[in-house]
């Protein structure tokens, strides 16, 4: 997975650049990943040109440079595309010169085949090399010596990228769940790359906000519960609000349950909040609420919920049942 170093870099035009072999994955994993990233509010650059010319465009090279993260989807035919290999070289150049983070995804291939250009992956690479005849070189305006140097550059790039920790269909063969794991890697990476010290006006609590976010950024699949405790007026709700607003888009659903103690003293107590919480998380204003069904549905969702001004555990249990029965990673 991507490094979780806290080094900050310049915020770029795009959060993510996707490099992939269109023939292999455009309408499968790449499409799934793109949808998940965009629905999570992540700015993604994807080259949607189905036909490409002889030369990779300078504008596309600029889009790579203008991205914080590059996700490289290595598939069977990736190395048969000169265009993909040129993207890869540029991506790894940006990794060195601009601290761009690289997240490789090995889609039904082995990293060692990428590293050594063997197996089905290697067959595609050999096919590409075999196509570089004299006529092709003339169209590319390259000499045989320049071609040899370029092939060595490609091989070095493949070797370097294969040595970067990433995701693989070996760990998760299902496109949707694998794409969600890549999403979590991206969120964690962006959280560590983008400066979060924009709390200058929040005197006394600014340093606590990134600390709470770090506590919530663990990769464990368990449900995490953090309590912010202290006397009234010290900024507990302010801290929770800032954390909630900064990380809510990483989750499948989110809700801020405010003033629980006060609302629990109303005639209907917490029932309206319970209904609003479930409708918000499931993004359905017309949700028909059945306690058993919705409790089961909640167990499948990775959610972020803030319970503000809680007096007793029973108030939380009324709203969501057993906290530790929420979806993994909640």
Secondary structure as UniProt FT lines:
FT   STRAND          14..20
FT   HELIX           22..25
FT   TURN            26..28
FT   HELIX           29..39
FT   TURN            40..41
FT   STRAND          44..45
FT   HELIX           58..65
FT   STRAND          67..74
FT   TURN            76..77
FT   HELIX           78..80
FT   HELIX           82..97
FT   STRAND          101..106
FT   HELIX           111..116
FT   HELIX           119..131
FT   HELIX           134..140
FT   HELIX           144..162
FT   STRAND          167..168
FT   TURN            169..171
FT   HELIX           175..193
FT   TURN            200..201
FT   TURN            203..205
FT   HELIX           206..216
FT   TURN            232..233
FT   HELIX           236..247
FT   HELIX           248..250
FT   STRAND          253..257
FT   HELIX           260..263
FT   TURN            264..265
FT   TURN            267..270
FT   HELIX           271..281
FT   TURN            282..283
FT   TURN            285..286
FT   HELIX           291..298
FT   TURN            299..300
FT   STRAND          303..307
FT   HELIX           313..320
FT   HELIX           323..325
FT   TURN            328..329
//
